[in-house]
Amino acid sequence: MNLRTLKQLGGKNILQREIRNDHDLLEAIKAGIPSLAIDYWIKDRKISKTSIAKFLGITPKTLERTKDKKLAQREGDAFVQLVDLFAFGEEVLGKKEIFLQWIHTENAALAFKKPIDLLHTSIGRETVRTVLGRIEYGIYS
C-alpha cells in the first residue's frame, strides 16, 4: 500500500483513522471502510456507482443502502484493492487521465478485452496489475 492509495481513499478525514502501515489498513478494512470513501474516490474518475457495485460483487441497490454506513469486510477489501490498482496504474502511466483512457481500451495482452471489464474478480484485478507491471518495466503489453 502506498501513500497515493491512502490519499485516494480520502486519508484520515474519510477513513476516520490514521493508516501508517498495512496492519492499520487491515484493521480499517475489518472495522469497515466508510462508504463515503467510494464517493470521494469516484468524484474525478469516469466510473459509475453501478460499475463500483459490480467490482465489489454487490448489486447497485445494496451499494446504495451502504450510504453513510461502512462497507462489509469483503466489499471494503475489494474496494481497497481496486483503489490500489488504480493508484498503481496512474503511477505507471504517469497521469490519471491516461490511465482512465487505457483501462477503457481493448488490450492485446488481455485477449483484446478492456481492463475495466476484468476488475470484478481478484484474478482479473491481478491480471490487469501484471500487465501494468510489464508496462512499468518496458515489456510490450
N, C-alpha and C positions, 0 to 999 in steps of 0.2 A: 504494500500500500504506500502510495507516495503522497506528498503534500498537495499536489494538484488534485488528486482524487478527493482528499478531505475537503478542499475548497469547493469542489463541485458538489459535494454533499451538503454544503452550507456551513461547514465548520461548527464551532461551539454554539453559535446562535441558533442554528436549526437542530443540530443533534442533541442539544441540551446537556452536553457533557464534553469534557476535554478528551481528545483522542491523541495519544502520544505514540502509540505503537499498535501492532496487530492484536495484542491481547486486549487493549482498550476497545478496539473496533469489534472484536469478537463479543465482548461484554455488551457493547451497544446493540449489536445485532440480536443477541439473546434477550435483551431488555425491550427491544422493538425500536426500529428506526422510525422516527416520526414521518407520517405521510406527507407532511409539509416539505420534506426533502425532495419528494418527487416534483412537486410544483416548482420548487426552487431550481431544480436541475433542468426541467424541460422548458423553462421560460425563454431560453435563447437557442433552442435546438428544434429542428424540424421533425419532432416526434409527437404523436398524439398520445393521449392517455389510453386510448384503445390499444395502441401498439405496446405501451408500457405494460398494460394488463396482460397482453399476450406474452411478453417477455418474462413476466413474473409467474405465468401459469395460472392466472385467475381471470375471471370474467370482468369486463368493464364495470358492471354493476357492483361486484364485490369490491373493486378498487374504489369506486365512488363511496361505498359505505365506510371505507377506512379514513375518509376525510376528517381531519382534525383528531385522528387517532394514531396508533402505532401499527406498523406492519408486523405481521406474524413473522416468526424467525425465518421460515423458509422464503417468504417473499422479500424480507429485508436482506437476506443473504444474496438472493438473485439480483436484487436491485444494486447492492454494493458491487457485485461482480460486473454488472452492466456498466455502472459509472466508471469503475476502474478500467474496463476495456476501452471505453470512450476516451478517458484521460490518456491512456497509452496510445491510442490511435491518433489523437490530436498532437501528442508529443512526437510520434514517429513522422507524421506527415507535415508537421510544422504549424498548422493552423486549424482551428475548429471548422472553418468553412470548407477547407479542402477535405478534411476527414468526412464531414457530412456528405459531401459530393461522392467521395469514394465509397462510403458504406451503402449508398443507394445505386451503385453501378455494378453491373454484372462483372464477375471476375473469373478469368480462366482457371486460376488456381483453386477456385471453389466450384468447379464443374459448371461454370457460367451462371452461377447463382449470385444474387445480390447479398453481400454480407449481412445486411439488416434482416434478411429472411432466415438467417441461421441463429439468431440471438435468443430464441425461445427455449433453447436447451443448453445445459452446461457444456455438452460436447460441441455444439455449434459455436458457442462463445469461445471455447478453447481453440477450435479450428480457425476462427477469424483471428484470434490472438497470434496463432502460429504464423499465419500469412503476414500479419503486421510485423512480427519478429523477423521474418525473412526480408521484408522491405527494409527494416531498420538496418540490417546487415548487408544490404545491397544485393540480395539474391532476388532475381526476377520473380515477381509474383503477380 
